[in-house]
Amino acid sequence: MMLATLSTLGVAKSEDHGLVPHRWVGMMALWGEKEPNATCGLWSAWRDCPLNYNLTELNSSSLQLHRSDAKSAVLKAQAQQACSSSIVVSQDTGGYCYRLDESVEVPARQWCAQPGSGRPSCFVDLADCTAAHDDSDPRDVCRGNLTDTAYSIPDGHMFPDEGALDILTTQIFSKAGACSTPACSIADFGAGVGQYGRALKARMPDLKYIGYDAGGNVEEFTDGFVTFADLTVRQDLPKVDWVWTSEVGEHIPHELENEFIGNIHATNCKGIVLSWAKLGQNGRLHVNTHSSEYLDALFVQLGYRINEEIGQMLRTRGHWSYHVYEREETPPGC
C-alpha cells in the first residue's frame, strides 16, 4: 500500500512556492506538471499498456549481479538532498519526503481508527475506538498497533489492511514449506514507514523483514526500520523467501515497469504477494493500472504458478486486488 518507488502521490500546485504541497509527492520530473497524454494505463483509459520488454531477457538478467551499489549511493544522496529543504519535497524518483509536522504519532499497543487516508485517532480500549470509527467507510476499522514501539504515520498513508495481514500470517508465511528457514523472510517493496513490517512482526516475532522505500529521508524518519531503495533502478538486494508489494506498480510509469518487475523477480526465492490497481481503479496518479490477465500472464511466463485460492481469500478479506504467485522452481542463489 505504501509505495517503494513512487509513494502516495499528488500534483496540486502550491500557490506560494510553485511546488508540490508538502503532503504529496509530484511526478514533475517525469512528466512536467500535467498528466501524460496516454491512452493506456491511466485509470480512465480502461486498457493495459502492452508489454514492451522481453521477459526472457528479464529472466536472464535476474540471475546477474548489477553492481548497483555506486549508483544506489548517488540516488540516495540525491534523494536525501531533495528532502533536506523545508519546502521542496518532490524528488526525481517520485519518492516521498516524510515530515513529522504532517504526521501523527501512533502509540504502542493502542487501537486506531482511520477514515479513508485521513488522520487516525487512537485509543487504549478497543471499545472506544469502535465507537469512534466511521461505519460508512469500510476501510475505517479499528486496527491495533500491536508493537511495543510507537511510530509516526504521515498524512496520506494508511494502516495495514487487517484482512490481508490475517491471510499473510495464517495462510502463507506460516505454512509448511512456505519459507526456506523456520524464520520466514520477506522484502516489502513499498514499505512507506514500515506499517506492514511492524504489524507482521507483532504477529510473527521471528519474521525477518526488510522494508524498502524511495523516500529520501525514510531511514532517518523510521530510525533505520526501512531502507532507502529506488526500485525503478535494478538493484542487488538480499534474497528473501517472499516479496510483498501493495499498491505500488500503478504509480510507476510503464517505461520503468521492467526494472520494478526485475527487482521483484530477482529478490524472491519462494514467491510474490502483490496488489496492483486494476483497470478503472481511480487514485492519485494511477498511471500504469493493469488487468489481472496482464499480471497473471506476465508472472506465469516468468516461471510462477498462480495460487488462486489464497489470492481469492486476500481479495475477499482485504481491500485491494491481490495476487499470489509461487515459484515453479527454486532459482539459483536461494
C-alpha positions as CSV (number, residue, x, y, z in Angstrom):
1,M,0.0,0.0,0.0
2,M,2.8,2.3,0.7
3,L,5.0,2.9,-2.2
4,A,8.6,1.9,-2.5
5,T,9.3,3.8,-5.7
6,L,6.6,6.4,-6.2
7,S,4.9,6.9,-2.8
8,T,1.4,8.2,-2.4
9,L,1.3,11.0,-4.9
10,G,-0.4,14.2,-5.9
11,V,0.3,17.2,-8.2
12,A,-1.7,20.1,-7.0
13,K,0.5,23.2,-7.2
14,S,1.4,25.4,-4.2
15,E,0.4,29.0,-5.0
16,D,3.1,30.2,-2.5
17,H,6.1,28.3,-3.9
18,G,5.1,26.8,-7.2
19,L,5.9,23.5,-5.8
20,V,4.1,20.3,-4.8
21,P,2.4,20.7,-1.4
22,H,4.3,19.1,1.5
23,R,1.9,16.2,1.9
24,W,2.2,14.9,-1.6
25,V,5.0,13.9,-3.9
26,G,4.9,15.1,-7.5
27,M,5.9,13.3,-10.7
28,M,7.0,16.5,-12.4
29,A,10.5,15.2,-13.0
30,L,9.0,12.5,-15.2
31,W,6.0,14.3,-16.8
32,G,6.3,18.0,-16.3
33,E,3.3,19.5,-14.5
34,K,0.5,17.7,-16.3
35,E,-0.6,14.1,-16.7
36,P,0.9,12.3,-19.7
37,N,-1.1,12.1,-22.8
38,A,-1.6,8.4,-22.7
39,T,-4.4,6.1,-24.0
40,C,-3.4,3.2,-21.7
41,G,-2.5,2.6,-18.1
42,L,-4.3,5.7,-16.7
43,W,-7.2,4.7,-14.5
44,S,-9.6,6.4,-17.0
45,A,-8.1,4.6,-20.1
46,W,-9.6,1.1,-19.3
47,R,-6.9,-0.8,-21.2
48,D,-3.5,-2.2,-20.3
49,C,-0.4,-0.7,-21.7
50,P,1.1,-3.6,-23.8
51,L,4.1,-5.4,-22.5
52,N,7.1,-3.6,-24.0
53,Y,10.0,-5.6,-22.6
54,N,11.4,-9.1,-23.2
55,L,10.6,-11.5,-20.4
56,T,13.3,-13.9,-21.5
57,E,15.9,-11.2,-21.1
58,L,14.4,-10.1,-17.8
59,N,14.6,-13.7,-16.5
60,S,18.3,-13.9,-17.5
61,S,19.2,-10.5,-16.0
62,S,17.6,-11.6,-12.7
63,L,20.5,-14.1,-12.3
64,Q,23.2,-11.5,-12.8
65,L,24.8,-9.0,-10.4
66,H,24.1,-5.5,-11.5
67,R,26.8,-3.7,-9.4
68,S,24.3,-1.2,-8.3
69,D,26.0,0.0,-5.0
70,A,27.7,3.1,-6.5
71,K,24.6,4.1,-8.4
72,S,22.3,3.5,-5.5
73,A,24.6,5.6,-3.3
74,V,24.3,8.5,-5.7
75,L,20.5,8.1,-5.9
76,K,20.2,8.0,-2.1
77,A,22.4,11.2,-1.8
78,Q,20.2,13.0,-4.3
79,A,17.0,11.9,-2.6
80,Q,18.4,13.0,0.8
81,Q,19.3,16.4,-0.6
82,A,15.8,16.8,-2.1
83,C,14.4,16.1,1.4
84,S,16.7,18.5,3.2
85,S,14.7,21.5,2.2
86,S,11.8,22.7,4.4
87,I,9.9,23.5,1.2
88,V,10.9,21.1,-1.6
89,V,9.6,17.6,-1.1
90,S,9.4,16.2,-4.6
91,Q,12.3,14.1,-5.9
92,D,13.3,12.9,-9.3
93,T,12.4,9.4,-8.3
94,G,9.0,10.5,-7.1
95,G,9.9,9.3,-3.6
96,Y,8.0,10.8,-0.6
97,C,9.8,13.2,1.8
98,Y,8.4,12.4,5.2
99,R,7.6,15.3,7.6
100,L,6.9,15.0,11.3
101,D,4.8,18.1,11.3
102,E,2.4,16.4,8.9
103,S,2.4,13.1,10.7
104,V,0.5,11.6,13.6
105,E,2.2,9.5,16.3
106,V,0.7,6.1,16.7
107,P,1.1,5.0,20.3
108,A,2.3,1.5,21.1
109,R,-0.3,-1.1,22.0
110,Q,-3.3,1.1,21.1
111,W,-6.2,0.8,18.7
112,C,-6.6,3.4,16.0
113,A,-9.4,4.3,13.6
114,Q,-8.5,5.9,10.3
115,P,-11.2,7.4,7.9
116,G,-10.0,6.7,4.4
117,S,-6.5,8.0,4.2
118,G,-7.1,10.7,6.8
119,R,-5.5,11.2,10.2
120,P,-6.0,8.3,12.6
121,S,-7.5,8.6,16.1
122,C,-6.0,6.2,18.7
123,F,-7.5,4.7,21.9
124,V,-6.3,2.5,24.7
125,D,-9.5,0.5,24.6
126,L,-10.9,-1.2,21.5
127,A,-14.5,-0.3,22.6
128,D,-13.7,3.4,22.5
129,C,-12.1,3.0,19.1
130,T,-15.0,1.1,17.7
131,A,-17.4,3.8,18.9
132,A,-15.4,6.4,17.2
133,H,-14.9,4.9,13.7
134,D,-16.9,5.7,10.6
135,D,-19.3,2.9,9.7
136,S,-19.9,4.4,6.3
137,D,-16.3,3.8,5.2
138,P,-15.4,0.1,5.1
139,R,-11.7,0.9,5.3
140,D,-12.2,2.8,8.6
141,V,-12.0,-0.1,11.1
142,C,-10.1,-0.2,14.3
143,R,-6.6,-1.6,13.8
144,G,-4.2,-2.3,16.6
145,N,-0.6,-1.0,16.7
146,L,0.4,-4.2,18.4
147,T,4.1,-3.5,18.6
148,D,5.9,-2.3,21.7
149,T,7.1,0.9,19.9
150,A,5.3,4.0,18.8
151,Y,5.9,5.3,15.3
152,S,4.7,8.3,13.2
153,I,2.4,7.8,10.2
154,P,2.4,10.6,7.6
155,D,-0.7,12.2,6.1
156,G,-1.9,10.2,3.2
157,H,-0.5,6.9,4.5
158,M,-2.7,4.2,5.8
159,F,-2.6,1.4,8.4
160,P,-2.1,-2.1,7.1
161,D,-5.0,-4.0,5.6
162,E,-6.2,-6.1,8.6
163,G,-7.8,-8.8,6.4
164,A,-4.6,-9.1,4.3
165,L,-2.5,-9.4,7.4
166,D,-4.5,-12.3,8.7
167,I,-4.2,-14.2,5.4
168,L,-0.4,-13.4,5.1
169,T,0.3,-14.7,8.6
170,T,-2.0,-17.7,8.7
171,Q,-2.2,-18.9,5.1
172,I,1.1,-18.0,3.5
173,F,4.1,-17.3,5.7
174,S,3.4,-19.8,8.4
175,K,2.6,-22.8,6.2
176,A,5.0,-25.8,6.0
177,G,7.4,-25.3,3.1
178,A,6.5,-21.7,2.6
179,C,9.9,-20.5,3.7
180,S,13.4,-21.7,3.4
181,T,14.1,-21.5,7.2
182,P,11.8,-21.6,10.2
183,A,12.1,-17.8,10.4
184,C,10.4,-16.6,7.2
185,S,12.0,-13.7,5.4
186,I,10.1,-11.1,3.3
187,A,11.0,-7.9,1.5
188,D,8.4,-5.1,1.5
189,F,8.6,-3.2,-1.8
190,G,6.8,0.0,-1.0
191,A,7.2,0.0,2.8
192,G,6.3,3.6,3.4
193,V,7.3,4.0,7.1
194,G,7.1,0.2,7.7
195,Q,3.5,-0.1,8.8
196,Y,3.2,-3.7,7.4
197,G,6.6,-4.7,8.8
198,R,5.6,-3.6,12.3
199,A,2.2,-5.3,12.1
200,L,3.7,-8.5,10.7
201,K,6.4,-8.7,13.3
202,A,3.9,-8.2,16.1
203,R,2.2,-11.4,14.8
204,M,5.3,-13.2,13.8
205,P,8.2,-12.0,16.1
206,D,10.8,-14.2,14.3
207,L,10.0,-12.9,10.9
208,K,12.9,-11.5,9.0
209,Y,11.6,-8.3,7.5
210,I,13.3,-5.8,5.1
211,G,11.4,-2.8,4.0
212,Y,12.4,-0.6,1.0
213,D,11.1,2.8,0.2
214,A,12.3,5.7,-2.1
215,G,11.7,8.4,0.4
216,G,14.9,10.4,0.7
217,N,14.6,10.7,4.5
218,V,12.9,7.4,5.2
219,E,15.8,5.9,7.1
220,E,16.0,8.9,9.4
221,F,12.2,9.1,9.8
222,T,11.9,5.4,10.7
223,D,15.2,5.1,12.7
224,G,16.5,2.6,10.2
225,F,13.5,0.3,10.2
226,V,13.0,1.0,6.5
227,T,15.9,1.1,4.0
228,F,16.2,3.5,1.1
229,A,15.9,1.9,-2.4
230,D,14.8,3.3,-5.7
231,L,13.2,0.2,-7.3
232,T,12.8,1.8,-10.7
233,V,16.6,1.1,-11.0
234,R,17.8,-2.5,-11.0
235,Q,19.2,-3.4,-7.6
236,D,21.3,-6.2,-6.0
237,L,19.1,-6.8,-2.9
238,P,19.4,-9.7,-0.4
239,K,17.4,-12.8,-1.3
240,V,14.3,-13.4,0.7
241,D,11.5,-16.0,0.7
242,W,8.7,-13.7,-0.3
243,V,8.4,-10.2,-1.9
244,W,5.3,-8.3,-0.7
245,T,4.3,-5.2,-2.6
246,S,0.9,-3.5,-2.4
247,E,-0.4,-0.6,-4.5
248,V,2.9,0.3,-6.0
249,G,3.1,-0.7,-9.6
250,E,0.3,1.5,-10.8
251,H,2.3,4.6,-9.9
252,I,5.3,3.6,-11.9
253,P,5.4,4.8,-15.5
254,H,5.1,1.9,-17.9
255,E,8.6,2.6,-19.4
256,L,10.1,1.8,-15.9
257,E,7.9,-1.2,-15.2
258,N,10.5,-3.7,-16.4
259,E,13.0,-2.5,-13.7
260,F,10.4,-2.8,-11.0
261,I,9.3,-6.3,-12.1
262,G,13.0,-7.3,-12.5
263,N,13.7,-6.3,-8.9
264,I,10.7,-8.3,-7.6
265,H,11.7,-11.3,-9.7
266,A,15.4,-11.3,-8.7
267,T,14.8,-10.9,-5.0
268,N,12.3,-13.6,-4.1
269,C,13.0,-17.3,-3.6
270,K,9.5,-18.7,-2.9
271,G,7.0,-16.2,-4.4
272,I,5.3,-12.9,-4.6
273,V,2.2,-11.4,-2.9
274,L,1.1,-8.2,-4.6
275,S,-1.8,-5.8,-5.2
276,W,-1.8,-3.6,-8.3
277,A,-4.5,-1.2,-9.1
278,K,-6.8,-2.7,-11.7
279,L,-8.1,-1.0,-14.8
280,G,-10.6,1.7,-13.9
281,Q,-9.4,2.0,-10.3
282,N,-9.2,5.7,-9.5
283,G,-6.4,7.0,-7.4
284,R,-3.7,9.7,-7.1
285,L,-1.6,9.5,-10.2
286,H,-2.5,6.0,-11.2
287,V,-0.6,5.9,-14.5
288,N,0.0,2.2,-15.0
289,T,-3.0,0.2,-13.9
290,H,-3.3,-3.4,-15.1
291,S,-5.8,-6.1,-15.5
292,S,-5.4,-9.4,-13.6
293,E,-5.0,-11.1,-17.0
294,Y,-1.9,-9.0,-17.8
295,L,-0.3,-9.7,-14.4
296,D,-1.1,-13.4,-14.4
297,A,0.3,-13.9,-17.9
298,L,3.5,-11.9,-17.1
299,F,4.3,-13.9,-14.0
300,V,3.4,-17.3,-15.4
301,Q,5.8,-16.6,-18.3
302,L,8.5,-15.8,-15.6
303,G,8.0,-19.2,-14.1
304,Y,5.4,-18.8,-11.4
305,R,2.1,-20.6,-10.8
306,I,-1.0,-18.7,-9.6
307,N,-2.4,-19.6,-6.2
308,E,-5.9,-18.6,-7.0
309,E,-7.3,-20.0,-3.7
310,I,-5.2,-17.8,-1.5
311,G,-5.5,-14.9,-3.9
312,Q,-9.3,-15.1,-3.6
313,M,-9.0,-15.2,0.2
314,L,-7.0,-12.0,0.1
315,R,-9.4,-10.3,-2.3
316,T,-12.3,-11.3,-0.2
317,R,-10.9,-10.3,3.2
318,G,-8.8,-7.4,2.1
319,H,-9.4,-4.1,0.3
320,W,-7.3,-4.4,-2.8
321,S,-6.8,-6.6,-6.0
322,Y,-4.4,-9.1,-4.5
323,H,-2.5,-11.8,-6.4
324,V,-0.3,-14.7,-5.1
325,Y,2.4,-16.1,-7.4
326,E,4.5,-19.1,-6.3
327,R,7.7,-20.2,-8.0
328,E,7.7,-23.4,-10.0
329,E,11.4,-23.9,-9.3
330,T,13.8,-22.5,-6.8
331,P,16.2,-20.1,-8.5
332,P,20.0,-20.1,-8.1
333,G,21.2,-18.3,-5.1
334,C,18.4,-19.3,-2.8
